[in-house]
Amino acid sequence: MTQLSPHPKHFLSDKVEHFTESVIREMTRQAMQHNAVNLAQGFPDFSAPAEIKRAAQEAIAADINQYAITWGAKSLRSAIARQMREWQGIEVDPEKEIVVCCGSTEAMIATLLAVCNKGDEVVVFEPFYENYGPDSILSGAKPRFVSLRPPQVAGAEWTFDEQELREAFQHQTATHHTKAIILNTPNNPTGKVFTRRELELIRDLCVEYNVLAITDEIYEHILYDGSEHISMARLDGMRDRTITINGLSKSYSVTGWRVGWAVAPPAITNAIRKVHDFLTVGAPAPLQEAGAAALSLPASYYRELAERYRTRRDHLIPALEKAGFRCYLPRGAYYVMTDISAFGFANDVEFAAHLVKDIGIACVPGSSFYKHPKDGSQQVRFAFCKKPETLDEAATRLAKLALG
């Protein structure tokens, strides 16, 4: 009789020892288990625009159900190029500079696999969207983290230390080379929108140290309080060293469609296309056609989108503050990071477990956004991309929270 190996870890890649499954998606499972209001995972609980759902239905009915061109249907690539020109003034060749992927998540890992070698380092601001660390590791690179510091006064911005950022770029030896910086603006989880001055500083460092910028701009249209989204590729000197990642999920409330893209100079695009081809072959064909329709929506759609989310932000934050949270006001995206020190819990994981089981609200422990869990041990993140009645129910349940 064949015996099982007494050391099953022998069969596993060393890479998977360095990260866990998604904490965010685990909190969604716990929300379902405890019948909690899910303010953890960033997906809307309301309908996507009728016109783009109709476009998907029509594409399926028209039998656009087989493989699209591996790197993206022409209609969608043309729409992406048109939108980048209209919104950011960036001219893009849809034939040579765009790869359509299975969501921005695949676009990010395909990009890192295409540009990173073993021993390369990737600069990442923290707190960071949880995929960036594992993506770097899977691509053979090492993430080097630079701290975003929370505001010390109400209404202020998350900031970083310029010298700490410069030192991250300078860390280059015979065996370690800074290959890229991952920049997420508007930012998840903090809601920070990087300013032109901050972007120009990053640009100067990229040029000085010959580093790529990989920008995750999935929340580009979700902005508040007069904030402006500036694509890094739009800055002088960055067009040929920037990979811009985006997708349909957030702007069009279709997180389950998994259609995203990377925009890059031709040589880098060609490399990403090769990786993408053998990762997933291609994104869903009918949903790519619907994506082209989504990207053709008028400017008024995006203004109304941002205003609806601002209303939701301003709905949830007073309820959180009344319950005892210290909230860091987001300028973009649809999350709010909070400080939980007033509740007297040992750490964020214990607090999140109490909140979902005993109060009936799911959040994301802040430690999942940091390399060292202790750095986020008194923070949790809430998503406010929910119906007003969902936020009302959350407010009612928050009233049951007791301060420590």
VENURHU-V666973 format. One record per pair of residues at least 12 apart in sequence whose C-alpha atoms are under 8 Angstrom apart, sorted by the first residue. I is the first residue (numbers start at 1). GAP is how many residues later the second one is. D is the distance in whole Angstrom. If there is no record, write none. Layout:
BEGIN
i=I gap=GAP d=D
i=I gap=GAP d=D
END
This chain:
BEGIN
i=15 gap=122 d=7
i=15 gap=123 d=6
i=18 gap=116 d=8
i=18 gap=119 d=8
i=19 gap=115 d=6
i=22 gap=108 d=7
i=23 gap=341 d=7
i=23 gap=342 d=8
i=23 gap=345 d=7
i=24 gap=16 d=6
i=24 gap=17 d=6
i=24 gap=340 d=6
i=25 gap=16 d=6
i=27 gap=13 d=6
i=27 gap=14 d=7
i=27 gap=335 d=6
i=27 gap=336 d=7
i=27 gap=337 d=7
i=28 gap=12 d=6
i=28 gap=13 d=6
i=28 gap=334 d=7
i=30 gap=326 d=7
i=30 gap=332 d=7
i=31 gap=325 d=6
i=31 gap=329 d=8
i=31 gap=330 d=7
i=31 gap=331 d=6
i=34 gap=322 d=7
i=34 gap=323 d=6
i=34 gap=326 d=7
i=35 gap=325 d=7
i=36 gap=320 d=6
i=36 gap=321 d=8
i=36 gap=323 d=8
i=36 gap=324 d=4
i=36 gap=325 d=5
i=36 gap=326 d=6
i=37 gap=323 d=6
i=37 gap=324 d=5
i=37 gap=325 d=6
i=37 gap=353 d=7
i=37 gap=356 d=8
i=37 gap=357 d=6
i=38 gap=323 d=6
i=38 gap=324 d=5
i=38 gap=325 d=7
i=39 gap=322 d=7
i=39 gap=323 d=5
i=39 gap=324 d=5
i=39 gap=343 d=5
i=39 gap=344 d=5
i=39 gap=345 d=7
i=39 gap=347 d=8
i=40 gap=322 d=5
i=40 gap=323 d=4
i=40 gap=324 d=5
i=40 gap=341 d=7
i=40 gap=342 d=6
i=40 gap=343 d=6
i=41 gap=322 d=8
i=41 gap=323 d=8
i=41 gap=342 d=7
i=42 gap=292 d=8
i=42 gap=293 d=8
i=42 gap=341 d=6
i=42 gap=342 d=8
i=42 gap=343 d=7
i=43 gap=207 d=8
i=43 gap=210 d=7
i=43 gap=212 d=6
i=43 gap=342 d=7
i=43 gap=343 d=8
i=44 gap=209 d=6
i=44 gap=341 d=5
i=44 gap=342 d=5
i=44 gap=343 d=8
i=45 gap=340 d=7
i=45 gap=341 d=5
i=45 gap=342 d=6
i=46 gap=207 d=8
i=46 gap=340 d=7
i=46 gap=341 d=6
i=47 gap=206 d=7
i=48 gap=204 d=6
i=48 gap=205 d=5
i=48 gap=206 d=6
i=49 gap=203 d=7
i=49 gap=204 d=8
i=51 gap=242 d=8
i=51 gap=243 d=8
i=52 gap=238 d=6
i=52 gap=239 d=7
i=52 gap=241 d=6
i=52 gap=242 d=6
i=53 gap=237 d=7
i=55 gap=234 d=7
i=55 gap=235 d=5
i=55 gap=238 d=7
i=56 gap=230 d=6
i=56 gap=231 d=6
i=56 gap=233 d=7
i=56 gap=234 d=5
i=57 gap=229 d=8
i=59 gap=227 d=5
i=59 gap=228 d=8
i=59 gap=230 d=7
i=59 gap=231 d=7
i=60 gap=226 d=6
i=64 gap=221 d=6
i=64 gap=222 d=5
i=65 gap=219 d=8
i=65 gap=220 d=6
i=65 gap=221 d=6
i=66 gap=219 d=7
i=67 gap=215 d=7
i=67 gap=217 d=8
i=67 gap=218 d=6
i=68 gap=214 d=7
i=68 gap=215 d=8
i=68 gap=216 d=8
i=68 gap=217 d=5
i=69 gap=213 d=7
i=70 gap=203 d=8
i=70 gap=207 d=6
i=70 gap=211 d=6
i=70 gap=212 d=5
i=70 gap=213 d=8
i=71 gap=27 d=7
i=71 gap=28 d=5
i=71 gap=29 d=5
i=71 gap=30 d=7
i=71 gap=202 d=6
i=71 gap=205 d=8
i=71 gap=206 d=7
i=71 gap=211 d=7
i=72 gap=26 d=8
i=72 gap=27 d=6
i=72 gap=28 d=5
i=72 gap=29 d=8
i=72 gap=210 d=7
i=72 gap=211 d=7
i=72 gap=216 d=8
i=73 gap=27 d=8
i=73 gap=212 d=7
i=73 gap=215 d=7
i=73 gap=216 d=7
i=74 gap=20 d=8
i=75 gap=214 d=7
i=75 gap=217 d=6
i=76 gap=212 d=6
i=76 gap=213 d=6
i=76 gap=215 d=6
i=76 gap=216 d=5
i=77 gap=17 d=5
i=77 gap=18 d=8
i=77 gap=21 d=7
i=77 gap=22 d=8
i=77 gap=23 d=7
i=77 gap=215 d=8
i=78 gap=16 d=6
i=79 gap=213 d=6
i=79 gap=216 d=6
i=79 gap=217 d=7
i=80 gap=14 d=8
i=80 gap=212 d=8
i=80 gap=215 d=7
i=81 gap=12 d=7
i=81 gap=13 d=6
i=83 gap=212 d=7
i=88 gap=142 d=7
i=88 gap=143 d=7
i=88 gap=146 d=7
i=89 gap=145 d=7
i=90 gap=143 d=7
i=90 gap=144 d=6
i=92 gap=171 d=8
i=96 gap=169 d=8
i=96 gap=170 d=5
i=96 gap=173 d=7
i=96 gap=174 d=8
i=97 gap=166 d=6
i=97 gap=167 d=5
i=97 gap=168 d=6
i=97 gap=169 d=5
i=97 gap=172 d=5
i=97 gap=173 d=8
i=98 gap=163 d=7
i=98 gap=164 d=6
i=98 gap=165 d=5
i=98 gap=166 d=7
i=98 gap=171 d=6
i=99 gap=162 d=5
i=99 gap=163 d=5
i=99 gap=164 d=7
i=99 gap=170 d=7
i=99 gap=173 d=7
i=99 gap=174 d=6
i=100 gap=159 d=7
i=100 gap=160 d=6
i=100 gap=161 d=4
i=100 gap=162 d=7
i=100 gap=182 d=7
i=100 gap=183 d=7
i=101 gap=157 d=8
i=101 gap=158 d=6
i=101 gap=159 d=5
i=101 gap=160 d=5
i=101 gap=161 d=8
i=101 gap=175 d=7
i=101 gap=179 d=8
i=101 gap=181 d=6
i=101 gap=182 d=5
i=102 gap=156 d=5
i=102 gap=157 d=5
i=102 gap=158 d=6
i=102 gap=159 d=8
i=102 gap=178 d=7
i=102 gap=180 d=7
i=102 gap=181 d=5
i=102 gap=182 d=8
i=103 gap=144 d=6
i=103 gap=145 d=8
i=103 gap=146 d=8
i=103 gap=154 d=8
i=103 gap=155 d=4
i=103 gap=156 d=4
i=103 gap=157 d=4
i=103 gap=158 d=7
i=103 gap=180 d=8
i=104 gap=112 d=8
i=104 gap=114 d=8
i=104 gap=141 d=6
i=104 gap=142 d=6
i=104 gap=143 d=5
i=104 gap=154 d=8
i=104 gap=155 d=7
i=104 gap=156 d=4
i=104 gap=157 d=6
i=104 gap=158 d=8
i=105 gap=26 d=8
i=105 gap=155 d=8
i=106 gap=154 d=8
i=106 gap=170 d=8
i=107 gap=138 d=7
i=107 gap=153 d=7
i=107 gap=154 d=6
i=107 gap=155 d=6
i=107 gap=169 d=8
i=108 gap=27 d=8
i=108 gap=137 d=7
i=108 gap=154 d=8
i=109 gap=26 d=6
i=109 gap=27 d=8
i=109 gap=30 d=7
i=110 gap=162 d=6
i=110 gap=165 d=6
i=110 gap=166 d=6
i=110 gap=169 d=8
i=111 gap=132 d=8
i=111 gap=151 d=8
i=111 gap=161 d=5
i=112 gap=23 d=7
i=112 gap=24 d=7
i=112 gap=27 d=6
i=113 gap=25 d=8
i=113 gap=26 d=5
i=113 gap=27 d=8
i=113 gap=159 d=8
i=113 gap=162 d=7
i=114 gap=154 d=8
i=114 gap=157 d=5
i=114 gap=158 d=5
i=114 gap=161 d=6
i=115 gap=64 d=8
i=115 gap=153 d=8
i=115 gap=156 d=8
i=116 gap=23 d=6
i=116 gap=24 d=7
i=116 gap=25 d=6
i=116 gap=63 d=7
i=117 gap=22 d=7
i=117 gap=23 d=6
i=117 gap=24 d=6
i=118 gap=21 d=8
i=118 gap=22 d=5
i=118 gap=23 d=5
i=119 gap=21 d=7
i=119 gap=22 d=6
i=119 gap=23 d=7
i=119 gap=56 d=6
i=119 gap=57 d=5
i=119 gap=58 d=7
i=120 gap=20 d=7
i=120 gap=21 d=5
i=120 gap=22 d=6
i=120 gap=56 d=6
i=120 gap=57 d=5
i=120 gap=58 d=6
i=120 gap=59 d=6
i=121 gap=20 d=5
i=121 gap=21 d=5
i=121 gap=22 d=6
i=121 gap=23 d=6
i=121 gap=55 d=7
i=121 gap=56 d=6
i=121 gap=57 d=5
i=121 gap=58 d=6
i=121 gap=59 d=7
i=122 gap=14 d=7
i=122 gap=19 d=7
i=122 gap=20 d=6
i=122 gap=21 d=5
i=122 gap=22 d=6
i=122 gap=56 d=6
i=122 gap=57 d=6
i=122 gap=58 d=5
i=122 gap=59 d=5
i=122 gap=60 d=7
i=123 gap=20 d=6
i=123 gap=21 d=5
i=123 gap=22 d=6
i=123 gap=23 d=7
i=123 gap=45 d=7
i=123 gap=46 d=7
i=123 gap=55 d=7
i=123 gap=57 d=6
i=123 gap=58 d=4
i=123 gap=59 d=6
i=124 gap=19 d=6
i=124 gap=20 d=6
i=124 gap=21 d=5
i=124 gap=22 d=6
i=124 gap=57 d=6
i=124 gap=58 d=5
i=124 gap=59 d=7
i=125 gap=20 d=6
i=125 gap=21 d=5
i=125 gap=22 d=6
i=125 gap=23 d=6
i=125 gap=57 d=8
i=125 gap=58 d=7
i=126 gap=19 d=6
i=126 gap=20 d=6
i=126 gap=21 d=5
i=126 gap=22 d=6
i=126 gap=243 d=7
i=126 gap=244 d=6
i=126 gap=245 d=8
i=127 gap=20 d=7
i=127 gap=21 d=7
i=127 gap=62 d=7
i=127 gap=63 d=7
i=127 gap=242 d=5
i=127 gap=243 d=5
i=128 gap=60 d=7
i=128 gap=61 d=7
i=128 gap=241 d=5
i=128 gap=242 d=7
i=129 gap=59 d=6
i=129 gap=60 d=6
i=129 gap=240 d=6
i=130 gap=238 d=7
i=130 gap=239 d=6
i=132 gap=50 d=8
i=144 gap=24 d=7
i=145 gap=23 d=8
i=145 gap=226 d=8
i=146 gap=14 d=7
i=146 gap=18 d=7
i=146 gap=19 d=6
i=146 gap=22 d=7
i=147 gap=13 d=6
i=147 gap=14 d=8
i=148 gap=12 d=5
i=150 gap=178 d=7
i=151 gap=177 d=7
i=154 gap=174 d=7
i=154 gap=175 d=8
i=155 gap=173 d=7
i=155 gap=174 d=6
i=156 gap=173 d=8
i=157 gap=35 d=7
i=158 gap=32 d=8
i=158 gap=34 d=6
i=166 gap=39 d=7
i=169 gap=36 d=7
i=169 gap=40 d=7
i=170 gap=39 d=7
i=178 gap=31 d=8
i=178 gap=33 d=7
i=179 gap=31 d=8
i=179 gap=32 d=5
i=179 gap=33 d=6
i=180 gap=31 d=5
i=180 gap=32 d=4
i=180 gap=33 d=6
i=180 gap=34 d=7
i=181 gap=30 d=7
i=181 gap=31 d=6
i=181 gap=32 d=5
i=181 gap=33 d=6
i=182 gap=31 d=6
i=182 gap=32 d=5
i=182 gap=33 d=6
i=182 gap=34 d=7
i=183 gap=30 d=7
i=183 gap=31 d=6
i=183 gap=32 d=5
i=183 gap=33 d=6
i=184 gap=31 d=6
i=184 gap=32 d=5
i=184 gap=33 d=6
i=185 gap=30 d=8
i=185 gap=31 d=7
i=185 gap=32 d=6
i=185 gap=34 d=7
i=185 gap=35 d=7
i=185 gap=44 d=7
i=186 gap=31 d=7
i=186 gap=32 d=8
i=186 gap=33 d=6
i=186 gap=34 d=6
i=186 gap=36 d=8
i=186 gap=37 d=8
i=186 gap=43 d=7
i=186 gap=145 d=8
i=186 gap=146 d=5
i=186 gap=147 d=6
i=187 gap=32 d=8
i=187 gap=145 d=7
i=187 gap=146 d=7
i=188 gap=145 d=7
i=188 gap=147 d=7
i=189 gap=146 d=6
i=189 gap=147 d=7
i=189 gap=148 d=7
i=189 gap=180 d=8
i=189 gap=192 d=7
i=190 gap=138 d=8
i=190 gap=140 d=6
i=190 gap=145 d=7
i=190 gap=146 d=6
i=190 gap=147 d=6
i=191 gap=138 d=7
i=191 gap=139 d=4
i=191 gap=140 d=5
i=191 gap=141 d=5
i=191 gap=142 d=5
i=191 gap=143 d=7
i=191 gap=144 d=6
i=191 gap=145 d=7
i=191 gap=146 d=8
i=192 gap=138 d=6
i=192 gap=139 d=6
i=192 gap=140 d=6
i=193 gap=34 d=7
i=193 gap=35 d=8
i=193 gap=36 d=7
i=193 gap=138 d=6
i=193 gap=139 d=6
i=194 gap=35 d=8
i=195 gap=33 d=8
i=195 gap=35 d=8
i=196 gap=34 d=7
i=199 gap=33 d=7
i=200 gap=35 d=7
i=203 gap=29 d=8
i=203 gap=32 d=8
i=203 gap=34 d=8
i=203 gap=35 d=7
i=207 gap=30 d=7
i=207 gap=31 d=8
i=211 gap=30 d=7
i=212 gap=29 d=5
i=212 gap=30 d=6
i=212 gap=31 d=8
i=213 gap=19 d=8
i=213 gap=28 d=6
i=213 gap=29 d=5
i=213 gap=30 d=6
i=214 gap=28 d=6
i=214 gap=29 d=5
i=214 gap=30 d=6
i=214 gap=31 d=7
i=215 gap=16 d=8
i=215 gap=17 d=7
i=215 gap=27 d=7
i=215 gap=28 d=6
i=215 gap=29 d=5
i=215 gap=30 d=6
i=216 gap=28 d=6
i=216 gap=29 d=5
i=216 gap=30 d=6
i=217 gap=14 d=8
i=217 gap=27 d=7
i=217 gap=28 d=6
i=217 gap=29 d=5
i=218 gap=27 d=7
i=218 gap=28 d=5
i=218 gap=29 d=6
i=218 gap=30 d=8
i=218 gap=31 d=8
i=218 gap=32 d=7
i=218 gap=33 d=8
i=219 gap=31 d=6
i=219 gap=32 d=7
i=219 gap=113 d=7
i=219 gap=114 d=5
i=220 gap=113 d=8
i=221 gap=30 d=7
i=221 gap=81 d=6
i=221 gap=84 d=8
i=221 gap=85 d=7
i=222 gap=29 d=7
i=222 gap=80 d=8
i=222 gap=83 d=7
i=222 gap=84 d=5
i=222 gap=87 d=7
i=222 gap=110 d=5
i=222 gap=111 d=5
i=222 gap=112 d=7
i=223 gap=83 d=6
i=223 gap=108 d=6
i=223 gap=109 d=4
i=223 gap=110 d=7
i=224 gap=82 d=7
i=224 gap=83 d=8
i=224 gap=86 d=6
i=224 gap=106 d=8
i=224 gap=107 d=5
i=224 gap=108 d=6
i=225 gap=106 d=7
i=227 gap=104 d=7
i=227 gap=105 d=8
i=231 gap=13 d=8
i=232 gap=12 d=8
i=239 gap=26 d=8
i=240 gap=24 d=8
i=240 gap=25 d=6
i=241 gap=23 d=8
i=241 gap=24 d=7
i=242 gap=22 d=6
i=242 gap=23 d=8
i=243 gap=19 d=6
i=243 gap=20 d=6
i=243 gap=21 d=5
i=243 gap=22 d=8
i=244 gap=18 d=6
i=244 gap=19 d=5
i=244 gap=20 d=7
i=245 gap=15 d=7
i=245 gap=16 d=6
i=245 gap=17 d=5
i=245 gap=18 d=6
i=246 gap=14 d=6
i=246 gap=15 d=6
i=246 gap=16 d=7
i=247 gap=12 d=6
i=247 gap=13 d=4
i=247 gap=14 d=6
i=248 gap=12 d=6
i=248 gap=43 d=7
i=248 gap=46 d=8
i=251 gap=51 d=8
i=251 gap=54 d=8
i=252 gap=42 d=7
i=257 gap=27 d=8
i=257 gap=30 d=7
i=258 gap=25 d=7
i=258 gap=26 d=8
i=259 gap=24 d=6
i=259 gap=25 d=7
i=259 gap=28 d=7
i=259 gap=29 d=7
i=259 gap=32 d=8
i=309 gap=25 d=7
i=309 gap=75 d=8
i=309 gap=76 d=7
i=312 gap=72 d=6
i=312 gap=73 d=7
i=312 gap=74 d=8
i=312 gap=76 d=7
i=312 gap=79 d=8
i=313 gap=21 d=7
i=313 gap=23 d=8
i=313 gap=71 d=6
i=315 gap=73 d=8
i=315 gap=76 d=7
i=316 gap=68 d=7
i=316 gap=75 d=6
i=316 gap=79 d=7
i=317 gap=19 d=8
i=319 gap=76 d=5
i=319 gap=79 d=7
i=320 gap=75 d=7
i=320 gap=78 d=7
i=323 gap=75 d=6
i=323 gap=76 d=6
i=323 gap=78 d=6
i=323 gap=79 d=8
i=323 gap=80 d=8
i=324 gap=16 d=8
i=324 gap=18 d=6
i=324 gap=19 d=7
i=324 gap=79 d=7
i=325 gap=13 d=6
i=325 gap=14 d=6
i=325 gap=15 d=6
i=325 gap=17 d=7
i=326 gap=12 d=5
i=326 gap=13 d=5
i=326 gap=14 d=7
i=327 gap=12 d=6
i=334 gap=49 d=6
i=334 gap=50 d=6
i=334 gap=51 d=6
i=335 gap=46 d=7
i=335 gap=47 d=6
i=335 gap=48 d=4
i=335 gap=49 d=6
i=335 gap=50 d=8
i=336 gap=45 d=6
i=336 gap=46 d=5
i=336 gap=47 d=7
i=336 gap=48 d=8
i=337 gap=29 d=8
i=337 gap=42 d=7
i=337 gap=43 d=6
i=337 gap=44 d=4
i=337 gap=45 d=7
i=338 gap=41 d=5
i=338 gap=42 d=5
i=338 gap=43 d=6
i=338 gap=44 d=8
i=339 gap=39 d=6
i=339 gap=40 d=5
i=339 gap=41 d=7
i=340 gap=38 d=5
i=340 gap=39 d=6
i=340 gap=40 d=7
i=341 gap=37 d=6
i=341 gap=38 d=8
i=342 gap=61 d=6
i=342 gap=62 d=6
i=343 gap=59 d=7
i=343 gap=60 d=5
i=343 gap=61 d=4
i=344 gap=59 d=7
i=344 gap=60 d=5
i=345 gap=59 d=8
i=347 gap=30 d=5
i=347 gap=31 d=6
i=348 gap=17 d=5
i=348 gap=18 d=6
i=348 gap=19 d=7
i=348 gap=28 d=7
i=348 gap=29 d=5
i=348 gap=30 d=5
i=348 gap=31 d=6
i=348 gap=32 d=6
i=349 gap=16 d=6
i=349 gap=18 d=8
i=349 gap=28 d=8
i=352 gap=12 d=7
i=352 gap=13 d=6
i=352 gap=28 d=8
i=359 gap=38 d=6
i=359 gap=39 d=7
i=359 gap=41 d=7
i=359 gap=42 d=7
i=360 gap=37 d=7
i=361 gap=33 d=7
i=361 gap=36 d=7
i=361 gap=37 d=8
i=363 gap=17 d=6
i=363 gap=18 d=6
i=363 gap=19 d=5
i=363 gap=20 d=8
i=364 gap=16 d=5
i=364 gap=17 d=5
i=364 gap=18 d=7
i=365 gap=12 d=8
i=365 gap=14 d=7
i=365 gap=15 d=5
i=365 gap=16 d=7
i=366 gap=12 d=7
i=366 gap=13 d=5
i=366 gap=14 d=4
i=366 gap=15 d=6
i=367 gap=12 d=7
i=367 gap=13 d=8
END
